Amino acid sequence: MQIEVKGRNVPVNDELRELVERKFRKVAAQVSDLARMEIELREERNPKIAESQVASVTLYIKRVKLHAECSSREMAHAIRLCADDLARQVKRDRDKRRRRREARSGPPQPAV
């Protein structure tokens, strides 16, 4: 899986990149190597917003685009929340495709 990390109002260093790769390993194991993930990390500069650290993740897999956006007081926590949310979405999409494939094949025909 290809991971692209972007930062708006946040410097993206090697530590953040390693954290992103570590947190999204579970998702990477469930999708193909051709999948592409874009992660945008940003900080809301409005002082009235308590949860100013925002992580926005978009995963492009075959025929599907999955998106998750989470905010928290800390960037690491926002990344962790997005990873959990995206893992749940990937699992749901995989199960949905599996059910459709099984429904298409239908029940086995009895031999006469």
C-alpha positions as CSV (number, residue, x, y, z in Angstrom):
1,M,0.0,0.0,0.0
2,Q,1.3,3.4,-0.9
3,I,1.0,6.0,1.8
4,E,1.2,9.8,1.1
5,V,1.4,12.1,4.2
6,K,0.6,15.8,3.8
7,G,0.7,18.5,6.4
8,R,-1.2,21.8,6.6
9,N,0.0,24.1,9.4
10,V,1.8,21.0,10.8
11,P,5.4,20.0,9.9
12,V,5.5,16.4,8.8
13,N,8.6,14.8,10.1
14,D,10.0,11.2,10.1
15,E,8.4,10.5,13.5
16,L,4.9,11.3,12.3
17,R,5.5,9.2,9.1
18,E,6.6,6.2,11.3
19,L,3.5,6.7,13.5
20,V,1.2,6.7,10.5
21,E,2.8,3.6,9.0
22,R,2.7,1.8,12.3
23,K,-1.0,2.7,13.0
24,F,-2.2,1.8,9.5
25,R,-0.4,-1.6,9.3
26,K,-3.7,-3.4,10.1
27,V,-5.4,-1.7,7.2
28,A,-2.5,-2.4,4.9
29,A,-2.7,-6.1,5.7
30,Q,-6.4,-6.1,4.6
31,V,-6.0,-4.3,1.2
32,S,-3.9,-5.0,-1.9
33,D,-0.5,-3.6,-2.6
34,L,-2.1,-1.4,-5.3
35,A,-4.1,0.5,-2.8
36,R,-3.3,4.2,-2.2
37,M,-3.8,6.2,1.0
38,E,-3.6,9.9,1.4
39,I,-3.4,11.3,4.9
40,E,-3.7,15.0,5.6
41,L,-2.7,16.2,9.0
42,R,-3.7,19.7,10.0
43,E,-4.1,22.0,12.9
44,E,-7.1,24.3,13.3
45,R,-5.8,27.6,14.5
46,N,-9.1,28.8,16.0
47,P,-8.5,29.1,19.8
48,K,-12.2,28.2,20.5
49,I,-11.7,24.7,19.0
50,A,-10.5,22.5,21.8
51,E,-9.8,19.5,19.5
52,S,-7.6,21.3,17.1
53,Q,-5.5,18.5,15.7
54,V,-7.2,16.9,12.7
55,A,-6.3,13.8,10.7
56,S,-8.1,13.2,7.4
57,V,-7.6,9.9,5.7
58,T,-8.7,8.8,2.2
59,L,-8.1,5.2,1.0
60,Y,-8.5,4.4,-2.7
61,I,-9.0,0.7,-3.3
62,K,-10.5,-1.2,-6.2
63,R,-13.8,0.5,-7.1
64,V,-14.1,2.1,-3.7
65,K,-13.0,5.3,-1.9
66,L,-13.1,5.2,1.9
67,H,-12.7,8.3,4.0
68,A,-12.3,9.0,7.7
69,E,-11.7,12.3,9.5
70,C,-11.0,12.5,13.2
71,S,-10.0,15.3,15.6
72,S,-8.4,15.3,19.0
73,R,-6.2,17.4,21.3
74,E,-3.2,15.4,20.2
75,M,-2.2,14.4,16.7
76,A,-1.2,10.9,17.7
77,H,-4.6,10.3,19.1
78,A,-6.4,11.7,16.0
79,I,-4.3,9.3,13.8
80,R,-5.1,6.4,16.0
81,L,-8.9,7.2,15.9
82,C,-8.7,7.4,12.1
83,A,-6.8,4.1,11.8
84,D,-9.5,2.4,13.9
85,D,-12.3,3.9,11.8
86,L,-10.7,3.1,8.5
87,A,-10.0,-0.5,9.6
88,R,-13.7,-0.9,10.5
89,Q,-14.7,0.5,7.0
90,V,-12.3,-1.8,5.2
91,K,-13.5,-4.9,7.0
92,R,-17.2,-3.9,6.3
93,D,-16.4,-3.4,2.6
94,R,-14.5,-6.7,2.4
95,D,-17.4,-8.6,4.1
96,K,-19.9,-6.9,1.8
97,R,-18.0,-7.9,-1.3
98,R,-17.7,-11.5,0.0
99,R,-21.5,-11.7,0.7
100,R,-22.2,-10.5,-2.8
101,R,-19.8,-13.0,-4.4
102,E,-21.4,-15.8,-2.4
103,A,-24.9,-14.6,-3.4
104,R,-24.0,-14.6,-7.1
105,S,-22.7,-18.1,-7.0
106,G,-26.0,-19.2,-5.3
107,P,-26.7,-22.4,-3.5
108,P,-25.3,-25.6,-5.0
109,Q,-27.7,-27.4,-7.4
110,P,-28.8,-30.9,-6.3
111,A,-27.6,-33.7,-8.5
112,V,-30.5,-35.6,-10.3
